[in-house]
Amino acid sequence: MGAYICTISESDWDIARNKGVYGNRYYKEGTKKPLSDNLQLSVMRDLISVKTGDTVFFHIRVRKTLHGPYVTRSESFWDPTPVWQNPVETFPYRFLFEPHKDHKNVCSHDAVIRVSSLYELIDQGEIKSLVTLEFEQNIERRAVRRIFEEDATKITRLFYRDFNPSAQISFNFDPYTPSSLIPLKDRIFKVGAIENAIKAVISYLLAHKERSLTTKIGDVHDFVNEFFVAPTTRKNIDILCKGQGLYAVIEVKSGVCDKSVLRQALYYADLLQQRPWFKERDRKCVVLVASNFEAETLQLAQTLNQLGNSKIILIKYKSTNNGRWAQFV
């Protein structure tokens, strides 16, 4: 299963919590103009891997609090039916959730932890998949962040450590059930033209352990996307997969991949090895996904594989279904 932290506004949280539905925006804030194609695909990229039974926490920026743990009761989907009290925005990129069955007492009192407690674990190297919950400058304003399952377990422990029923707010759960919905995977478009589109396809396949892709990478059981490889450099890996003693760095290009991409991915793999939780016995590999590879890239990958420092895997994809999905070859 997967795990997520979703950022939501203070006013929207009360409705989301009571109705058990989370939504992400379609329009540019304060307008009736849709987000650009790239930003819509970035929202889908972050949400598309949500499956029923995943763990989810909610981050309220103004309060600097984290709420949970909840569990998803649907995969991600598109549904523009009005739920929130917003005259324009319906937040149609959605999933459903409910109090986690193993943590109902904590959820029913809307238990919280301070974000500062989470950052303490990040600083100690206990949390692997996060550097910050704040919006970063010069990158997409991500409201949904997939985290490693092991990190979700550590965050859940914080809720029990700080849980005080008398200080929490009890609420009634009145779940929202959509009358119709479209699976988010069916909303993907411009695969082959926009990088976030193929990233969304890859995230979906990894989450559902589709062998058409996973057999090419190896035995991976968890992943995160847009992963900051080092707090100081602010460089991010497109997708970081985790297996038994294995970390796979995946870099994605919508078009042809040249050798500079491979060199960048190798640099990221070296930075990853410097993280305090990377063990000497852990293995690493670099995976490049692109529509094609330049001859120099193929030659460099072959040479480096012969040297044996980092395993390099090159995967080609081709756009299918009029740019709405992809096939890996």
N, C-alpha and C positions, 0 to 999 in steps of 0.2 A: 504494500500500500504506500501511498504518498503522503506528504505533509506540506502544509502551506501556512503562510502568514499573509493576511489580507488587510490592507489599510482602508479605513472607512471613516467618514465624517461623524462627528458627535451626534448630529441631528438624525442622520440616516441609520445609526446603529440601533436605536430603540426599535424602529420598525423592522429592520433586518433580523434582530435578535428574536422578536416576538413572532415574526412570520417564518423565520428559518430560511431566508433567501438572501443571497448576496448578489449584487449586480455591479457591473463596471460600465463606464460611460461610452456613449456612441457619438455624442456631440462635443465640439470644443466648448470648454467651460464658459457659461454665460452667453452662448450663442445657439442658433438653430442650424449651424453649419457642421456637417459630419466631420469627424476626425479624418486626417489624411489616410490614404490606403495603407501606408507604412505603419501608422500608429494603430489603426484598427487591427492590423495583423500582429502587432506587438502585444495587444491585449489578448488576442486569440492564442498567440504563442505561449503566454503565461498561464492561461486558463485551460487550454485544451487537454492537458494531461490529468485534470481532476477526474477521479473515478468515485463511484459509490464506496463508502467505507474509509475514505481518506481522513486524516486528522487535519483540523483547521483551527487556527487562532486568528483573532481580529485585533488589529492595532488601531487605536484612536490617537491620532497625532496630537490634537490639542491637549488631551488629558495626559499624554505620554504613558498610556496604559496598554496592556495586552490582556485580552479576554479569551476564555476557553477553559479546557479544550472541548471543541465540538467535533462532530463527525459528519461528513457529507452524505446526503441521502439521494444524490443523483450525480450523473456525469455533468459536465458543463454543457450549456445549451444557449440558444437564442430565443428570447421571449420578450417582446416589447409591451406586454400588458402592464398598465400603470399599477405600481405597488407603493412607491414612495411619494411623498407629498411634494412633488416637483412639477411645475406647470409645463416644462419642456422636456427634461431628461427622464427617460424611463429606465436607464441602466440595464439594457437588454442582454448584455453578456453575463450570464448567470450560472449559478449552481444552487442547489438546495442543501440545507444542513439542519442538524438537530443536536440537542445535548448528547454528549458521548455517553453511551450506555454504561461504560465502566467508571464514569466520573459525573454521574447525574447530580449529586449533591453539590458539587463544586459549580457546575453549569447553572443549576436552578437558582443559585444565589448570585449569578453574574460575577463570579470571582475574578479578581484582577491581580496582575503583578505590575510593578513599575518597569518601564523599559530600561531603566538604569540597572535593574537586577539582571536583565538579559545581557546588557553590555558588559557586566562584570564577567559573565561566562565567556563572552567573546574575547575579552582581553586576556583571560586565562587560557585561551586555546581550547576550551571545552566545547564550544560551538564551532563547527567546521564550516557550515554553509552560509553564514552571514557575516558581513562586516558592519553594516548599518541598516537601519530601517528608514532613514531619511531619504528624501528625494535627492538624487545627485544632479549636479550641474552638468550640462552638455551631454546627457544621456536621456533616454526615455524615462518619463515619470511613472515608474512601475508601482502599481497598487497591489499586485499579487506576486509573491515570492515563494517559489517552491524551496523547501528545505529538506535536509536528510531526515529520515525517520528517527535515527538515533538522536538527533538534535531535538526533535519533537518530544521524545521521551524525557530528555533533560529539562526542557521547558515545562513540561507537565509536572515534574517534581517541584519546580519553583512554586506552582500554584498551591500545592499541598503544604509546602513550607510556610507560605504567607497567608493561607486561608483562614479567615475569621468570619464565620457565618453571621455574627451579630452586626458586622460592619458592611455586609453585602446587601444588595437590593434583590429581593425575590421578584420573579415575574412569571406571567402565564404564557405558555407556549401554544400558539394558535397557528399551526403550519400552513403555509401557502402551498396550494397545489395548482400548477398551471393547467389550463384547459387544452393547450396545444404548445408544442415546442419543436425547435429544430436543433438537432445535435450540432454542437459547435464545429465539429469536423466537417460538416456539410456547408459551412460558411467560408471555408478557406478559398482563396482566389489568388491569381497571379503567381502561382508556383513556377519558378523559372525566371521570373522578372523581379521579384522583391525577396530579399534574403529572409525576412521574417516569415514568409510563407513556407519555405522549405524547413525552416527551424520549427514551425508549428507542426508540420507533418512528422518530423523526427521526434519531437516531444511526445506526440500522441503514440507513435509506434513503440517508443521506449517504455512509456507508462503501461501500455497493454502487452508488453513483452512479445511483440510481433517478431517472429523468427526471421522474416525477410530482412530485418535490419540487425537484430541482436546477435545472430549467428556470425555476422561479419565483424562484430566488435569484440565479442567474448562474453564471459560469464559476469554480466553486470546486473545488480539487483536494485540500484537506486541511482538517482541523478538529480542535478539542479541545473538551471539555465541562467545565463548572464551572471556568471560567478566571478566575483572579485578575487583574483588570484593573490593579490598582495595589497594590504591597506594603504601603503605609501605610494605605490605606483598607480593605483586606481585602474589597472588593466583588468579587463574582464574576459573570461573564457566563455565561448558561446554556450557550450554544454559540458558539464563535468560529470562523468559516470563513475560509480563506485561499485566495486565487486569485492570478492574475498581476496584481500591483499593486493587489490588492483585499483588504480585510478586511470581513467581514460579521458584525455583532453580532446574534445571534438570541436573543430573549427569548420564553419560552414561558409561556402560561397555559392551565390545563385548562378554564377557563370563559370568561366574558366579559371582554374586555380594555378597561380604561378608559384615559383619557389620562395618568394617573400612570405607567402602565407605559411608555408611549411616552417620556415625559419622562425616566424612569430610564434607558431604553436610550440615549437621546441623550447623557445624562450619561456613561454608560459609554463611548460612542464618543468623546467628547471626552477622557476619561482615557486611552483607548487611543492617541490621537494624541500623547500626551505621552511614550509609551514611547520609549527611545532608538533602537529598531530601526524605528520607524514613519517612513518617508521622506516628504519633502514631496510627492513625486509620487504616493504611494499614495492610493488612493481608499477611502472607507469607506461602508458602507450599514447601515441598521438594518432588521432583519426581525422582525416580531411574528407569532407563531403563536398562535391562540386559536380557541375554538369560535364566537365571535362578537365583534363590536366595537361599542362604544357610538358613537352618532352623533357625539359631540364628538371622539372619537378619530379617526374617519374624516375629519372636517373639519380637524382639526389636521394630520393626515398630508398631506392634499391641499394645505393652505397651505404647509407646510414644503417639500414637493416642488416647488412653484412657486418658492419662494425659492432652491432649488437648493443648499443647504449640504450636506445629507446626504440621499442617496436613501433613501426609506422604503418598505418593501414589507410589505403586510398579507396574511397567508395564513390562510384559515379551514380548519379540519379538522372532520370528523365521525367519531364513533366507529362502528366496524363490527365485525362478527363477535362480537356480544355483549360489546363492550368489550375485545376481544383484539387489535384493530388499528385503523388510522385511514385515512381517505381525505381528500385535500387538494383543496379546491375554490377 
